[in-house]
Amino acid sequence: MQDDELEFFEEMLASNELLHCSTCGEDTLHAHEEIIDVLPVGTELKMQCIHCQTSRTWFDWTPPQSARAQN
């Protein structure tokens, strides 16, 4: 595998999260579709279930880098 292919796959994996899907009823990988809002306390994201392709919003409570730097 080429270095650029490996980097691409690592980026794809990094942009997915294992979340409980309310449609599937299982813990499945969810891909980041869109950043809806960035707040000082976290980020609101639109996530898509890899298994059933449904989308939902998700709030990541990790403060953004810029908010952490100000504290």
Backbone bond lengths (Angstrom), bond angles and torsions (degrees), N, CA, C in turn:
res aa  C-N    CA-C-N  psi(-1)  N-CA   C-N-CA  omega(-1)  CA-C   N-CA-C  phi
1 M - - - 1.450 - - 1.531 108.55 -
2 Q 1.309 115.47 134.93 1.458 121.66 179.61 1.531 109.99 -72.65
3 D 1.327 116.19 155.80 1.465 121.22 179.26 1.525 112.10 -59.60
4 D 1.343 117.11 -40.27 1.459 119.71 -179.49 1.528 111.73 -68.69
5 E 1.347 117.43 -32.39 1.470 120.59 176.14 1.523 110.40 -67.93
6 L 1.317 116.10 -43.54 1.459 120.80 178.92 1.526 110.65 -62.88
7 E 1.324 117.10 -42.44 1.460 120.98 178.13 1.528 111.21 -62.16
8 F 1.335 116.24 -41.19 1.468 120.90 178.19 1.530 110.95 -61.01
9 F 1.334 117.33 -47.18 1.465 120.65 179.97 1.523 112.17 -66.08
10 E 1.326 117.57 -35.67 1.459 120.49 176.92 1.525 110.92 -65.35
11 E 1.346 117.11 -39.52 1.463 120.80 176.98 1.527 110.91 -65.33
12 M 1.332 117.01 -39.77 1.469 120.47 178.75 1.526 110.45 -63.13
13 L 1.323 117.08 -44.85 1.464 120.29 179.23 1.515 111.63 -65.40
14 A 1.314 117.32 -37.30 1.462 121.22 -179.42 1.526 111.65 -66.92
15 S 1.327 117.39 -24.72 1.463 120.37 -178.70 1.529 112.31 -92.83
16 N 1.318 117.49 11.69 1.463 122.19 177.32 1.522 109.76 -116.80
17 E 1.333 115.07 149.99 1.462 120.06 177.71 1.519 109.09 -134.42
18 L 1.312 116.28 145.67 1.453 121.77 175.18 1.524 107.85 -85.21
19 L 1.340 115.91 110.28 1.461 122.16 -177.59 1.519 109.70 -130.48
20 H 1.325 116.27 159.20 1.455 120.19 174.42 1.529 108.85 -77.87
21 C 1.319 117.22 126.63 1.463 121.97 179.92 1.523 108.45 -95.29
22 S 1.326 116.39 122.83 1.465 120.19 -179.09 1.526 111.48 -71.10
23 T 1.323 118.70 -22.67 1.469 121.65 178.15 1.522 111.06 -81.06
24 C 1.338 117.30 -50.82 1.476 122.19 -179.93 1.529 111.68 -73.36
25 G 1.332 115.22 -32.11 1.455 119.83 -175.40 1.514 113.03 78.95
26 E 1.335 117.09 15.42 1.462 121.61 -178.63 1.516 110.17 -130.94
27 D 1.326 116.16 164.43 1.460 121.17 172.48 1.522 107.12 -80.95
28 T 1.323 116.55 114.85 1.464 121.63 -177.75 1.517 110.00 -132.46
29 L 1.322 116.12 163.65 1.458 120.13 175.50 1.516 109.68 -71.21
30 H 1.308 115.69 137.65 1.464 122.92 176.16 1.524 108.36 -122.39
31 A 1.327 116.53 131.65 1.458 122.38 179.70 1.519 109.95 -93.60
32 H 1.317 116.28 143.98 1.463 121.65 175.61 1.524 107.95 -73.11
33 E 1.327 117.33 118.11 1.462 121.80 178.16 1.517 111.79 -93.98
34 E 1.328 115.74 -42.89 1.457 119.44 -171.34 1.526 109.70 -159.56
35 I 1.317 116.54 145.09 1.462 121.54 171.14 1.523 106.25 -91.88
36 I 1.324 116.26 117.76 1.463 121.08 -177.76 1.520 111.40 -84.51
37 D 1.338 116.23 -46.11 1.463 119.78 -177.76 1.520 109.40 -156.31
38 V 1.319 115.80 142.42 1.466 121.72 175.21 1.519 107.34 -114.65
39 L 1.325 115.52 118.13 1.464 122.57 -179.17 1.523 109.18 -115.51
40 P 1.315 118.69 164.25 1.468 120.40 179.04 1.539 113.42 -60.16
41 V 1.331 117.33 -26.95 1.472 120.37 -177.27 1.520 113.42 -94.21
42 G 1.325 118.76 -10.61 1.457 121.17 -179.37 1.516 111.92 166.47
43 T 1.331 115.12 -168.54 1.457 121.92 -174.96 1.524 110.57 -129.41
44 E 1.333 116.27 132.47 1.461 121.68 175.20 1.529 108.05 -93.34
45 L 1.323 116.58 125.72 1.458 122.73 -175.20 1.520 111.08 -122.17
46 K 1.317 116.36 154.20 1.456 121.89 168.96 1.521 105.41 -101.78
47 M 1.336 115.81 122.16 1.464 121.71 -176.16 1.524 109.53 -115.87
48 Q 1.344 116.72 147.93 1.458 121.27 177.69 1.523 109.17 -121.97
49 C 1.329 115.49 130.93 1.463 121.22 177.63 1.529 108.82 -69.24
50 I 1.314 116.83 128.08 1.464 121.68 -179.69 1.536 110.09 -68.18
51 H 1.325 117.24 -30.11 1.469 121.32 -176.00 1.524 112.98 -77.95
52 C 1.344 117.62 -52.90 1.476 119.90 -174.23 1.521 113.81 -108.25
53 Q 1.342 117.47 -3.80 1.467 123.86 176.13 1.527 114.59 69.56
54 T 1.335 119.36 12.27 1.465 119.99 175.98 1.523 109.67 -80.32
55 S 1.319 116.14 152.05 1.462 121.80 -179.08 1.515 110.41 -113.33
56 R 1.331 115.39 151.03 1.459 121.06 175.62 1.516 108.65 -156.82
57 T 1.313 115.06 163.80 1.462 118.78 176.93 1.529 109.02 -87.62
58 W 1.303 114.96 153.59 1.452 122.44 -179.14 1.521 107.34 -146.07
59 F 1.326 117.24 139.51 1.459 120.54 178.94 1.518 109.56 -108.82
60 D 1.310 116.37 120.03 1.463 123.19 175.99 1.524 107.18 -93.12
61 W 1.331 117.04 113.92 1.462 122.01 -174.56 1.517 113.46 -80.68
62 T 1.328 118.29 8.43 1.458 121.09 175.87 1.526 108.58 -78.38
63 P 1.341 118.12 121.91 1.473 118.97 179.64 1.525 111.15 -60.17
64 P 1.328 117.65 141.00 1.465 120.62 177.25 1.531 110.98 -60.52
65 Q 1.325 116.83 158.55 1.462 121.88 -178.65 1.519 112.34 -54.42
66 S 1.330 117.98 -43.92 1.464 120.67 -177.31 1.525 111.88 -65.05
67 A 1.342 117.84 -35.18 1.464 121.33 178.92 1.529 110.26 -70.34
68 R 1.333 117.40 -36.54 1.469 121.00 178.84 1.525 110.28 -68.03
69 A 1.321 116.72 -36.68 1.468 120.21 -178.40 1.530 111.50 -67.76
70 Q 1.337 117.54 -29.13 1.461 120.87 -178.95 1.520 112.30 -76.17
71 N 1.337 117.73 -24.77 1.471 120.90 -176.91 1.472 111.85 -77.68
